[in-house]
Amino acid sequence: MSLFWRIFGLNALVLGAATALLLWAPVTVSVPVLLTEAVILVGGLAVMLVATGTLLRWGLAPLGRLTRLMTTVDLLRPGQRLPVPGAGGGGEVSELILTFNAMLDRLEHERATSSARALLAQEAERRRIAQELHDEVGQSMTAILLVLKRAADDAPGPLREDLRQAQEITRESLDEVRRLVRRLRPGVLEDLGLVSALTSLTQDFATHTGLHVVRRFDADLPALGEEGELVLYRVAQESLTNAARHADAQRVEVSLRRAGGAVVLEIADDGRGIEAACEGAGIRGMRERALLAGATLDITPSTPATADAIAIAIGGAPGFGTGIATGTGTGTGTRIRLITPVPRKQL
């Protein structure tokens, strides 16, 4: 039944019921109209309007659901679809919902494809910049260090002290360049694997931020492939950066475990939490990376028994100081979970 005939039928039903009541009910209308008759007519009109409104609300409910989904749909949260009405749902309504769901399928596929191309190009550019920093800037600063050392060895006392100070500044700058190279191109991820790369990342994070880092990694993790491991590493990197910059946290917990046919990365902190409406470019970037690996990214407030956590799966008590440990934490904040499916050949 088309939407036109559905609405027409609902209105005809109400008007037909009102006409039947007038025909068979002992009701008369005088001229001029008596007060009791006017009350009855107004009451009947009110009943007709209420019945019409109720039936129309029921008949147009699928369009209301479609409108709400259209205003809230997010292509970075795939899978949001409307159920298609059954036989009584209306031909045009069912066709409209089917068309909208098909459009979402196409847009999600196109978004995932374009995001994959952009992220792969970004990673290629990161590798190029890291290589240039290592080969050009790093080598030049190493040569400067050698020249300063020779000059300091031959210089008189007062000048030697100034040259030693210049050496230290250059050495610190060289260490910073090397740290940037590791962030741009995690060579340890390619050489030693995901667990070693995350271990190095958390240790470096703890050293430079002073936050207490808790690490819990399973030993029997399946291979995810280069793309999946890179997604997990970049999400962990961005999550730790957010915890240091925005969460006002003192303790961060990083866990990596296998759950059925997926690998789950979870990062929790004891900071102030995050609201969904406040998602910035960093979290949007994490969602795009999750789409690249077919993963699921969840961001939820933590309970009093847990810390803020970021968890990603592939298929976010205050502490002090710096260090890496094992265990669980307490606090309030945000939980981000990324679930990455294991490639079928690895299951």
C-alpha positions in Angstrom: 0.0 0.0 0.0 1.4 3.4 -1.0 1.8 6.2 1.6 -1.0 8.2 0.0 -3.5 5.4 0.3 -2.3 4.6 3.7 -3.0 8.1 5.0 -6.2 8.3 3.0 -7.4 5.0 4.6 -6.6 6.2 8.1 -8.6 9.4 7.7 -11.4 7.5 6.0 -11.5 5.1 9.0 -11.9 7.9 11.5 -14.5 9.8 9.4 -16.5 6.6 8.7 -16.6 5.8 12.5 -17.8 9.3 13.2 -20.5 9.1 10.5 -21.7 5.7 11.8 -22.1 7.2 15.3 -24.1 10.1 13.9 -26.4 7.7 12.0 -27.1 5.2 14.8 -26.6 7.1 18.0 -29.6 8.9 19.5 -28.1 12.3 18.9 -30.0 15.3 17.4 -28.9 18.8 16.6 -31.4 21.6 17.3 -31.5 25.1 15.8 -30.3 27.0 17.6 -27.8 24.5 19.0 -28.3 23.7 22.7 -25.4 23.8 25.1 -25.5 20.0 25.7 -25.5 19.3 22.0 -22.5 21.7 21.4 -20.6 19.9 24.2 -21.3 16.5 22.6 -20.2 17.8 19.1 -17.0 19.3 20.5 -16.2 16.2 22.4 -16.8 14.1 19.2 -14.5 16.4 17.3 -11.8 16.1 19.9 -12.0 12.3 19.8 -11.7 12.4 16.0 -8.7 14.6 16.1 -7.0 12.4 18.8 -7.8 9.2 16.8 -6.5 10.8 13.6 -3.3 12.0 15.2 -2.6 8.6 16.8 -3.2 6.7 13.6 -1.0 9.1 11.6 1.8 8.9 14.1 1.7 5.2 13.8 1.5 5.3 10.1 4.4 7.8 9.7 6.7 6.3 12.4 9.1 4.8 9.8 9.7 8.3 8.4 10.4 9.6 11.8 13.0 6.9 12.5 14.5 7.7 9.1 14.7 11.4 9.9 16.4 10.8 13.2 19.0 8.5 11.7 19.7 10.9 8.9 20.5 13.7 11.4 22.7 11.5 13.6 24.5 9.1 11.2 28.3 9.1 11.3 30.2 7.3 8.6 33.0 6.7 11.1 30.6 4.5 13.0 29.6 2.0 10.4 26.7 -0.3 10.6 23.9 2.1 11.5 20.9 0.9 9.5 17.1 1.1 9.7 14.9 -2.0 9.7 12.7 -2.2 6.6 8.9 -2.2 7.5 7.0 -5.4 6.8 4.1 -5.9 4.4 2.0 -3.2 6.1 4.8 -0.7 6.2 4.0 1.1 3.0 5.6 0.7 -0.4 7.1 4.2 -0.7 8.4 4.1 2.9 10.0 0.7 2.5 11.6 1.8 -0.8 12.9 5.0 0.8 14.4 3.1 3.7 16.0 0.5 1.4 17.4 3.3 -0.7 18.8 5.1 2.3 20.4 2.0 3.7 22.0 1.3 0.3 23.3 4.8 0.1 24.9 4.4 3.6 26.5 1.1 2.3 28.0 3.0 -0.7 29.1 6.0 1.3 30.8 3.9 4.0 32.6 1.9 1.4 33.7 5.1 -0.4 34.8 6.7 2.9 36.8 3.6 3.9 38.5 3.5 0.5 39.4 7.2 0.5 40.5 7.1 4.1 42.7 4.1 3.3 44.4 5.9 0.4 44.9 9.0 2.5 46.3 7.1 5.5 48.6 5.0 3.3 49.9 8.2 1.7 50.4 9.8 5.1 52.4 6.8 6.3 54.5 6.9 3.1 55.2 10.6 3.8 56.1 9.9 7.4 58.6 7.3 6.2 60.1 9.8 3.7 60.4 12.6 6.3 61.9 10.2 8.9 64.4 8.9 6.4 65.5 12.4 5.5 65.8 13.4 9.1 67.9 10.4 9.8 70.1 10.6 6.7 70.5 14.4 6.4 69.9 16.1 9.8 71.0 13.3 11.9 74.2 12.8 10.0 75.0 16.5 9.9 74.5 16.8 13.6 76.7 13.8 14.2 79.4 15.5 12.2 79.0 18.7 14.2 79.4 16.7 17.4 82.7 15.3 16.1 84.0 18.7 15.0 83.0 20.2 18.4 84.8 17.4 20.2 88.0 17.9 18.3 87.8 21.7 18.8 87.2 21.3 22.5 90.2 19.0 22.9 92.5 21.6 21.3 90.9 24.7 22.8 92.2 26.6 25.9 90.4 26.2 29.2 87.7 29.0 29.1 86.8 28.2 25.4 86.8 24.5 26.1 84.0 24.9 28.6 81.9 26.8 26.0 82.5 24.1 23.4 81.6 21.3 25.9 78.3 23.1 26.5 77.7 23.4 22.7 78.4 19.7 22.5 75.7 18.9 25.1 73.2 21.1 23.3 73.9 19.4 20.0 73.7 16.0 21.6 70.3 16.8 23.1 69.1 18.1 19.8 70.3 14.9 18.1 68.5 12.8 20.6 65.3 14.8 19.9 65.7 14.3 16.2 66.1 10.5 16.7 63.0 10.5 18.9 61.0 12.3 16.2 62.3 9.7 13.7 61.0 6.9 15.9 57.6 8.6 16.2 57.3 9.1 12.5 58.6 5.7 11.5 58.5 3.1 14.2 61.3 0.9 12.9 61.0 -1.4 15.9 57.5 -2.3 14.7 58.9 -3.6 11.4 61.9 -5.3 13.0 60.7 -6.7 16.3 56.9 -6.8 16.1 53.9 -5.1 17.8 54.6 -6.0 21.5 58.2 -4.8 21.3 57.0 -1.6 19.6 54.3 -0.9 22.2 56.8 -1.6 25.0 59.3 0.9 23.5 56.5 3.4 23.0 55.2 3.2 26.6 58.7 3.4 28.0 59.5 6.5 25.9 56.1 8.0 26.9 56.8 7.4 30.6 60.3 8.9 30.4 59.2 12.1 28.7 55.9 12.8 30.5 56.6 11.6 34.0 53.3 9.6 34.1 53.1 6.2 35.7 52.4 3.7 32.9 51.0 0.2 33.6 51.5 -2.3 30.8 49.7 -5.7 30.3 50.5 -7.6 27.1 49.5 -11.2 26.3 52.3 -13.3 25.1 50.4 -15.5 22.6 49.1 -12.8 20.2 48.3 -13.9 16.6 49.9 -12.1 13.7 47.8 -9.3 12.3 49.7 -8.3 9.3 51.6 -5.0 8.7 48.4 -2.9 8.2 46.7 -4.2 11.4 49.8 -3.8 13.6 50.3 -0.3 12.3 46.7 0.7 13.1 47.1 -0.6 16.7 50.4 1.2 17.1 49.1 4.5 15.8 46.0 4.3 17.9 48.1 3.6 21.0 50.4 6.5 20.1 47.5 9.0 19.7 45.8 7.8 22.9 48.9 8.3 25.0 49.4 11.7 23.5 45.8 12.7 24.4 46.2 11.4 27.9 49.4 13.5 28.4 48.0 16.7 26.8 44.3 16.8 27.7 43.3 14.2 30.4 45.3 15.7 33.3 46.1 12.1 34.2 48.7 10.7 36.5 48.4 7.0 35.6 48.0 5.3 32.2 47.2 1.6 31.7 47.9 -0.1 28.3 46.7 -3.6 27.6 46.9 -5.8 24.6 45.1 -9.2 24.6 43.4 -11.8 22.4 39.7 -12.1 22.6 38.3 -14.9 20.4 39.0 -14.0 16.8 40.2 -10.5 17.5 43.0 -8.6 19.2 41.9 -5.9 21.7 44.0 -2.9 22.5 42.8 -0.9 25.5 44.3 2.3 26.9 43.0 3.7 30.2 43.9 6.7 32.3 42.7 8.3 35.5 42.1 11.7 34.0 39.1 13.9 33.7 37.4 11.9 30.9 36.0 13.0 27.5 32.6 13.7 26.1 31.5 12.3 22.8 30.6 15.9 21.6 34.2 16.9 22.2 35.8 14.5 19.8 38.6 16.3 18.0 40.8 15.5 15.0 42.8 13.0 17.0 39.9 10.7 17.8 38.4 11.2 14.4 41.7 10.1 13.0 41.7 7.0 15.2 38.2 6.1 13.9 39.5 6.4 10.3 42.4 4.1 11.1 40.0 1.6 12.7 38.0 1.6 9.4 41.2 0.9 7.5 41.7 -2.3 9.4 38.1 -3.3 9.7 38.3 -2.7 13.4 35.8 -1.4 15.9 36.6 1.6 18.1 34.6 2.3 21.2 34.9 5.3 23.5 33.0 5.1 26.7 33.2 6.7 30.2 34.9 4.5 32.7 33.3 3.3 35.9 34.6 4.1 39.3 36.3 0.7 39.3 38.3 1.4 36.1 40.2 4.2 34.5 39.5 6.1 31.3 40.2 3.8 28.5 40.6 3.6 24.7 40.1 0.2 23.5 40.6 -1.0 19.9 40.0 -4.5 18.7 41.0 -5.9 15.2 38.4 -9.1 13.2 41.3 4.9 27.1 44.4 4.9 41.9 46.4 7.9 40.8 50.1 7.1 40.7 53.2 9.1 40.8 56.6 8.9 39.2 57.7 7.2 36.0 57.8 3.6 35.3 56.3 0.5 33.6 54.4 -2.0 35.6 51.7 -4.7 35.4 48.3 -4.7 37.1 45.0 -2.7 37.1 44.1 0.8 38.0 41.3 2.8 39.5 39.8 6.2 38.7 37.3 7.9 36.5 37.6 9.0 32.9 37.2 7.6 29.4 37.6 4.1 28.0 38.5 3.6 24.3 38.5 0.1 23.0 39.7 -1.0 19.5 38.8 -4.5 18.4 40.7 -5.7 15.4 39.7 -9.0 13.7 42.5 -11.5 13.2 43.1 -12.3 9.5 41.2 -15.5 8.6 44.4 -17.4 7.8 45.7 -16.7 11.3 42.6 -18.0 13.1 
